[in-house]
Amino acid sequence: MSQKVDLYDSAYGNYVSDTYRHVRIETYGEDFGQTSWVTTEESNEIPQLLDLRPDSFVLEVGFGSGGYALHLAEKVGCRLVGLDINPLGVRNANQLALARGLGSMARFEQCDASKNLPFDDDSFDAVFSNDVLCHLPGRPEVLAEMFRILKPGGRMLFSDALIVGGLLSNEEIATRSSIGFYVYSPPGENERLLERAGFRRIRVTDTTESASRVAKQWHDAREKRKEELVAAEGDINFEGLQRFLSCVHTLTGEKRLLRYLYFAIKES
Ligand SMILES: C[S@@+](CC[C@H](N)C(=O)[O-])C[C@H]1O[C@@H](n2cnc3c(N)ncnc32)[C@H](O)[C@@H]1O
């Protein structure tokens, strides 16, 4: 069994370090503080897909470092609330918001998003979640909550990199799961659950190849800075994360795990 490996505490706790910043730039091209498989192209498409406007009120579930949410607040001018369970991520996001003068537009709260969401019905114009739902138990309830807090006509988008596309060994599953709790799903299950939650006009995009590429770039960017990262994370964690990233690269490269992007609407 693979040992538990920390990804998020070190990424958010060391967010401002040059080493971590250079790793993000080399992995994604543009630094939105990502800790996911979202490419810069996908990041740039999200505002159009969700039809975000300056008067939109947006929820990001699992905002990570907060960098992308703040980019949206700046670029679109929309108001935004973010939820994440990681306290270092919440601290980082609120510090960034303050430093960029965006405190009145973006608010970040610590919250376990697998529980009922702390918002009234019909509150948001859009909700999105990049590579987070796979970490949450109870997906039918999570999707039902996302549906509930959206206004009629509201748009939702999430990605899932844990769709089983082929044969996986217990060791591969253990390495792929070494950074935390994960739910793997068969193809078609997210579509069925979205429909059951009430969503309509569901569209699915296969982004498996770009996820494999991001995992390789992330692995290689870290390998180049091994000395600094070992000093920050410890050698056991450094090696564990490198194994995790290699595993993602291989499994998505061979399409044994797939990453899909789901878009859906709460019809009015
Ligand atoms: C793969 S990262 C994605 C972060 C960000 N969306 C991005 O694209 O960089 C997954 C995020 O989910 C958060 N997370 C995990 N379990 C959670 C939970 N139960 N409730 C809220 N957030 C959770 C983690 O703290 C982490 O920030």
The ligand as an SDF file (V2000), in Angstrom:
LIG
                    3D

 27 29  0  0  0  0  0  0  0  0999 V2000
   -6.9550   18.9210   -7.3200 C   0  0  0  0  0  0  0  0  0  0  0  0
   -7.1280   20.2640   -6.1580 S   0  0  0  0  0  0  0  0  0  0  0  0
   -7.8900   21.4540   -7.2120 C   0  0  0  0  0  0  0  0  0  0  0  0
   -7.7600   22.8590   -6.7050 C   0  0  0  0  0  0  0  0  0  0  0  0
   -8.2260   23.9170   -7.7130 C   0  0  0  0  0  0  0  0  0  0  0  0
   -9.6040   23.7000   -8.1020 N   0  0  0  0  0  0  0  0  0  0  0  0
   -7.3430   23.9280   -8.9320 C   0  0  0  0  0  0  0  0  0  0  0  0
   -7.8530   23.7220  -10.0520 O   0  0  0  0  0  0  0  0  0  0  0  0
   -6.1430   24.1430   -8.7820 O   0  0  0  0  0  0  0  0  0  0  0  0
   -8.4550   19.6700   -5.1460 C   0  0  0  0  0  0  0  0  0  0  0  0
   -8.9070   20.6440   -4.0510 C   0  0  0  0  0  0  0  0  0  0  0  0
  -10.0480   20.0570   -3.3900 O   0  0  0  0  0  0  0  0  0  0  0  0
   -9.9910   20.4150   -2.0250 C   0  0  0  0  0  0  0  0  0  0  0  0
  -10.8420   19.4800   -1.2670 N   0  0  0  0  0  0  0  0  0  0  0  0
  -10.6140   18.1750   -1.0050 C   0  0  0  0  0  0  0  0  0  0  0  0
  -11.6070   17.6620   -0.2690 N   0  0  0  0  0  0  0  0  0  0  0  0
  -12.4940   18.6760   -0.0500 C   0  0  0  0  0  0  0  0  0  0  0  0
  -13.7230   18.7760    0.6570 C   0  0  0  0  0  0  0  0  0  0  0  0
  -14.2610   17.7310    1.2890 N   0  0  0  0  0  0  0  0  0  0  0  0
  -14.3650   19.9730    0.6590 N   0  0  0  0  0  0  0  0  0  0  0  0
  -13.8240   21.0520    0.0220 C   0  0  0  0  0  0  0  0  0  0  0  0
  -12.6680   21.0110   -0.6530 N   0  0  0  0  0  0  0  0  0  0  0  0
  -12.0070   19.8400   -0.6960 C   0  0  0  0  0  0  0  0  0  0  0  0
   -8.5010   20.3050   -1.6870 C   0  0  0  0  0  0  0  0  0  0  0  0
   -8.1800   20.9950   -0.5010 O   0  0  0  0  0  0  0  0  0  0  0  0
   -7.8770   20.9010   -2.9470 C   0  0  0  0  0  0  0  0  0  0  0  0
   -7.6730   22.2830   -2.8020 O   0  0  0  0  0  0  0  0  0  0  0  0
  1  2  1  0
  2  3  1  0
  2 10  1  0
  3  4  1  0
  4  5  1  0
  5  6  1  0
  5  7  1  0
  7  8  2  0
  7  9  1  0
 10 11  1  0
 11 12  1  0
 11 26  1  0
 12 13  1  0
 13 14  1  0
 13 24  1  0
 14 15  1  0
 14 23  1  0
 15 16  2  0
 16 17  1  0
 17 18  1  0
 17 23  2  0
 18 19  1  0
 18 20  2  0
 20 21  1  0
 21 22  2  0
 22 23  1  0
 24 25  1  0
 24 26  1  0
 26 27  1  0
M  CHG  2   2   1   9  -1
M  END
$$$$
